[in-house]
Amino acid sequence: MQRKSIVYDKAFAFSIRIVKLYQYLQKEKGEYILSKQVLRSGTSIGANIREGLEGQSKKDFIAKLSIALKETAETEYWLELLIASDILEPKLGQSLLQDTQALLKLLTSIIRTSKKT
């Protein structure tokens, strides 16, 4: 049974948005390279959080959440590039960027707290 986790729930919801973004970019914009990059990194966030929640130790938990943090930062980069390249509309892009920033803050806080205890 999966433990309840706010960060996991947010990452899962974000993954759904990223999958839909990928579909949109491919169908509507004919964009195949950057869309795959953002799909890979954006869906990896939740997967790594899930692995961390099921980890064998606190060290494993911190390691997996640290990977999720890096994947979130990478996703933020791809979104910024899609916006700057005029492939992604700024309004949609900013909404997705707000989600990445919220995930970055949550993950950073969880990792810092976990390292202290």
C-alpha positions as CSV (number, residue, x, y, z in Angstrom):
1,M,0.0,0.0,0.0
2,Q,1.4,3.4,-1.0
3,R,2.0,5.8,1.8
4,K,0.2,9.2,1.5
5,S,2.7,11.8,0.3
6,I,1.9,15.4,-0.8
7,V,5.1,15.6,-2.8
8,Y,4.3,12.3,-4.6
9,D,0.8,13.4,-5.3
10,K,2.0,16.8,-6.7
11,A,4.6,15.0,-8.8
12,F,2.1,12.5,-10.2
13,A,-0.3,15.3,-11.1
14,F,2.6,17.1,-12.8
15,S,3.5,14.0,-14.7
16,I,0.0,13.9,-16.1
17,R,0.4,17.5,-17.3
18,I,3.7,16.7,-18.9
19,V,2.3,13.7,-20.8
20,K,-0.5,15.9,-22.1
21,L,2.1,18.6,-23.0
22,Y,4.1,15.9,-24.9
23,Q,1.0,14.8,-26.8
24,Y,0.2,18.5,-27.6
25,L,3.7,19.3,-28.7
26,Q,3.8,16.4,-31.1
27,K,0.3,16.7,-32.5
28,E,-0.1,20.4,-32.7
29,K,3.5,21.7,-33.0
30,G,5.2,18.8,-34.8
31,E,8.0,19.1,-32.1
32,Y,9.6,15.7,-31.5
33,I,13.0,16.3,-29.9
34,L,12.5,18.7,-27.0
35,S,9.1,17.1,-26.3
36,K,10.8,13.8,-25.6
37,Q,13.3,15.4,-23.3
38,V,10.6,17.1,-21.2
39,L,8.6,13.9,-21.1
40,R,11.5,11.9,-19.9
41,S,12.6,14.3,-17.2
42,G,9.1,15.4,-16.2
43,T,7.7,11.9,-15.6
44,S,10.9,10.8,-13.9
45,I,10.3,13.1,-11.0
46,G,7.4,11.1,-9.6
47,A,9.0,7.8,-10.3
48,N,12.0,8.7,-8.3
49,I,9.9,10.0,-5.4
50,R,7.9,6.8,-5.4
51,E,11.2,4.8,-5.3
52,G,12.4,6.9,-2.4
53,L,9.2,6.3,-0.5
54,E,9.7,2.6,-0.9
55,G,13.5,2.8,-0.1
56,Q,15.4,0.5,2.2
57,S,16.9,3.3,4.3
58,K,17.0,7.0,5.0
59,K,20.1,7.2,2.8
60,D,18.2,5.6,-0.1
61,F,15.3,7.9,0.5
62,I,17.5,11.0,0.3
63,A,19.4,9.7,-2.7
64,K,16.1,9.1,-4.7
65,L,14.6,12.4,-3.7
66,S,17.9,14.1,-4.7
67,I,17.6,12.5,-8.2
68,A,13.9,13.8,-8.3
69,L,15.2,17.3,-7.5
70,K,17.7,17.1,-10.3
71,E,15.1,15.9,-12.7
72,T,12.8,18.8,-11.7
73,A,15.6,21.3,-12.4
74,E,16.2,19.6,-15.8
75,T,12.4,19.8,-16.6
76,E,12.4,23.5,-15.7
77,Y,15.3,24.0,-18.2
78,W,13.4,22.2,-21.0
79,L,10.3,24.2,-20.3
80,E,12.2,27.5,-20.3
81,L,13.8,26.5,-23.6
82,L,10.4,25.6,-25.2
83,I,9.1,29.0,-24.1
84,A,12.2,30.9,-25.3
85,S,12.0,29.1,-28.6
86,D,8.4,30.2,-29.1
87,I,7.3,26.5,-29.3
88,L,5.3,26.7,-26.1
89,E,2.9,29.5,-25.3
90,P,4.1,31.6,-22.4
91,K,0.9,31.3,-20.4
92,L,1.0,27.5,-20.5
93,G,4.7,27.4,-20.0
94,Q,4.5,29.7,-16.9
95,S,1.9,27.5,-15.3
96,L,4.1,24.5,-15.8
97,L,7.1,26.4,-14.5
98,Q,5.2,27.3,-11.4
99,D,4.6,23.6,-10.8
100,T,8.3,22.9,-11.2
101,Q,9.2,25.7,-8.7
102,A,6.7,24.3,-6.2
103,L,8.2,20.8,-6.5
104,L,11.8,22.2,-6.2
105,K,10.8,23.9,-3.0
106,L,9.1,20.9,-1.5
107,L,11.9,18.5,-2.5
108,T,14.6,20.8,-1.2
109,S,12.8,21.1,2.1
110,I,12.2,17.4,2.5
111,I,15.9,16.6,1.7
112,R,17.2,19.2,4.1
113,T,14.9,18.0,6.9
114,S,15.8,14.4,6.2
115,K,19.5,15.1,6.4
116,K,19.1,16.8,9.8
117,T,17.2,13.9,11.5
